[in-house]
């Protein structure tokens, strides 16, 4: 992989910060989740609209998400890399939804 080659080509004094294999692997694993939280100002319709428009959910799936958020207080709506979750977090926050990355 190009990243590995870059790390190996670096001068030794740059390589002071070391990582365990476990740390490197956990950084590569796409295990971050985008969480949608219940709030007092977004309507079911708006949540459903956003899930369909931005996350490509079907209407029945989006309705189930809205109901789960309403009854349980939150719902994981997306999983992937931290960067990807951050992009969607910003988009959904601009739509007024209460979201966070886990």
C-alpha positions in Angstrom: 0.0 0.0 0.0 1.3 3.5 -0.8 0.8 4.6 2.8 3.1 1.9 4.1 5.8 2.8 1.6 5.6 6.5 2.6 6.0 5.5 6.3 9.0 3.3 5.5 10.6 6.0 3.4 10.4 8.6 6.2 13.6 9.7 7.9 14.0 7.8 11.2 13.7 10.9 13.4 10.2 11.4 12.1 9.2 7.9 13.2 9.2 8.7 17.0 5.4 8.3 17.3 4.7 4.6 17.2 1.4 2.8 17.1 0.6 -0.8 18.1 -0.8 -3.0 15.4 -4.1 -3.0 17.3 -4.2 0.9 17.2 -3.5 0.9 13.5 -6.1 -1.7 12.7 -8.8 0.0 14.8 -8.1 3.2 12.9 -8.6 1.4 9.6 -11.7 -0.4 10.7 -14.9 1.4 9.5 -16.7 1.2 12.8 -18.0 4.7 13.4 -21.7 5.2 13.5 -23.9 8.2 12.9 -26.5 8.6 15.6 -29.8 10.4 15.1 -31.2 11.7 18.4 -34.8 12.6 19.4 -35.5 16.3 19.9 -38.6 18.5 20.5 -38.6 20.4 17.2 -38.2 18.0 14.2 -41.4 16.5 12.8 -41.7 12.8 11.7 -42.1 14.0 8.1 -38.9 16.1 8.2 -36.9 13.2 9.6 -38.3 10.8 7.0 -37.7 13.3 4.2 -34.0 13.7 5.3 -33.4 9.9 5.6 -34.8 9.3 2.1 -33.1 12.4 0.5 -29.6 12.0 2.0 -29.2 8.4 3.1 -31.2 6.7 0.4 -33.6 4.9 2.7 -37.0 3.8 1.4 -40.0 5.4 3.0 -40.9 2.4 5.2 -37.3 2.2 6.4 -37.2 6.0 7.1 -40.5 5.7 9.0 -39.1 2.9 11.2 -36.1 5.1 11.9 -38.3 8.0 12.9 -40.4 5.8 15.1 -37.3 4.2 16.8 -35.8 7.7 17.5 -39.2 8.8 18.9 -39.6 5.8 21.2 -36.0 4.9 22.2 -34.5 8.4 22.0 -31.9 7.6 19.3 -31.1 5.4 16.4 -27.9 4.5 14.5 -28.6 5.5 10.9 -25.2 5.0 9.2 -22.0 3.1 9.7 -18.6 3.7 8.1 -15.4 5.7 8.2 -15.1 8.7 10.6 -14.7 11.1 7.7 -17.8 9.8 6.0 -19.8 10.0 9.2 -18.6 13.6 9.7 -19.8 14.6 6.2 -23.3 13.3 6.8 -23.4 14.7 10.3 -22.8 18.2 8.9 -25.4 17.7 6.1 -28.0 16.5 8.5 -27.2 19.2 11.1 -27.8 21.8 8.4 -31.2 20.3 8.0 -31.8 20.9 11.7 -31.5 17.2 12.8 -29.7 16.3 16.1 -26.9 13.9 15.1 -23.6 12.8 16.5 -20.8 10.5 15.5 -20.1 7.5 17.7 
